[in-house]
Amino acid sequence: MKTLKLLTATMLLLVAMAAGAETISDVTIGNLVYILDTDTKVATVTGYDRSNKPTDVVIPNTIEYGGNYSVTTIGERAFYSCKSLASIDIPNSVTTIGERAFYSCTSLASIDIPNSVTTIGEWAFSNCTSLASIDIPNSVTTIGELAFGYCTSLASISVASDNPNYIGIDGVLFNKDKTMIVVYPAGKDGSEYTIPNSVTTIGEYAFYNCTSLASIDIPNSVTTIGEGAFFECSSLASIDIPNSVTTIGEGAFLGCKSLASIDIPNSVTTIGEQAFSDCSSLASVTIPNSVTTIGEYAFENCTSLASIDIPNSVTTIGEGAFFECSSLASVTIPNSVTTIGEYAFYNCTSLASIDIPNSVTTIGEWAFSNCTSLASISVASDNPNYIGIDGVLFNKDKTMIVVYPEGKDGSEYTIPNSVTTIGEWAFSSCSSLTSIDIPNSVTTIGEYAFAYCSSLASIDIPNSVTTIGECTFYRCTSLASVNIPNSVTTIGKMAFSHCSSLASIDIPNSVTTIGYEAFSSCESLASIDIPNSVTTIGKYAFANCFSLASVNIGESVTTIGDGAFAGCYDITSVTCLAKECPVYDKDSRFNMFYVYKTATLYVPKQSIDAYKTTAPWSNFVNVVALEDTGIEGKPTDNAPRVDAVYDIDGRRTDSMKRGLNIVRMSDGTTRKVMK
């Protein structure tokens, strides 16, 4: 067996050399996998034999594979998540430990880095939770970001005295001139730490996950707090930022769940993205007049923050700046702010009112969405872009309704007839509204315009509207009836999805496209007539309409999307008037129908053979031809007359309705007739 393996390896090598290859990949020698560079004769460790669970690994200086190769690199992810690995012997031929090389080696308790290594890559030993100490030799010149991140047992980092780039002081890693703190070990003893006054920069993720630290003293020498500097310091209760600091980096205090208050000095001009995100105990913040920008998601999920005074130096409130600050009851927006970003106050469920100053020219989508207590939005009279009418936000010329506050009193609302556009998310989650009057002036209803209006029972869409957009009535769970005018040509993606009370829908002859999941999970919908104008039925358009018993598909449909009627197990009758079998656009495990054995398919008489031989229509066990009866023509004296008309469920009706009808003739026969 050994001879066979050697011959196979030799043949692979000869083939690679014959092809002029410079590297040979996936070479397994012993329990390690390598990439070989045939020009330089160096090898990189890329992995290990995962069929075993190695505990002790020795990396050789050299390997033999048609010649000698010096092992110089432990490659990216080489031992990634090798949880059994307890010790590793790295030879002094290795110069580089790659990115995530030992990531999540949770049993690795110690490691000797030889004096040959110059680079330790990003995340190299991250999440090595058993690693207690590390010695950096004098050869190391580069240590990547988060190289020792989340090493929760790491109590000390020591550095060779003659290392040119780094120094260790009391187990803490600094750059050589001590102007930057690089890594404070997450497992170091003590709840307090004073940063030396030589430091000007707190490096990126320097104190990452130091959960024991309750207090950190930052000296006046510090000018920069790097990205993620105190990320997940969950015990940090207070911190004084000196007025020498000009920048608070992205995520600097993200996840500091014990941080109760913060005073930002007037030297700071920018509060970075997610700077205080998830500081769930933060109840008080002082923002100085020097700050011009509150970054994206800067105070996201600060659930204890009850009020905030934004100084008049701020011009931009970034996207999601106060996202899910559920205790925020009041906020003062100064006259300096020009932009309120998307999601800026999203899910601020305690916010009762908001005043928009005249300086604001842009309000992003969803800026006040899911603010369930918001009863009124007022706007300064001289604002050039917006106006407030009875607590509702409009654009200045009142042609677009922008936000109807979710907490506004009243169950009914009449949209002014100046409005031509109902903006995206304009009435979203207005759960108290049962009725909305849309005037004939409206031509456009934006995406999610009435989504989650859980009490909205009925709505009349005027015949000025041409498109019902994406998720327009999504999860309007009380919506029992809707009037779609014959001006509408498109019913958009998920337009009525999860409207669980919708028992019937009249789709007009103007509609050509029914979009993706347009009526999915309309659990009360019993029947559907798709008019002759429709050419496309989108994917999952009627999926999970559990009460759907009959489906009538008009003659112009050419394409039916994947799973269009998936999960509709109660269908007993399917009528398709298209003379050519509609193409089924299948791209998943779902079927167009789930009732091929139990439902009857009715198709034009001249096309019955095509349906019986074309998938998935051919899956129907019962296929019946529809005859051109001419019933509605003028009968002759001897021709049988119509005695009674019934719908597909056997209920008697006054006359034939659009779709499939059952008629009883005067001669006692019954016929199925499509109108």
Salt bridges, closest charged atoms under 4 A:
GLU99 OE2 - ARG100 NH1 2.94
ASP170 OD2 - LYS188 NZ 3.51
ASP390 OD2 - LYS408 NZ 3.42
ASP506 OD1 - ARG658 NH2 3.06
ASP587 OD2 - LYS539 NZ 2.49
ASP647 OD2 - ARG651 NE 3.02
ASP649 OD2 - ARG651 NH2 3.17
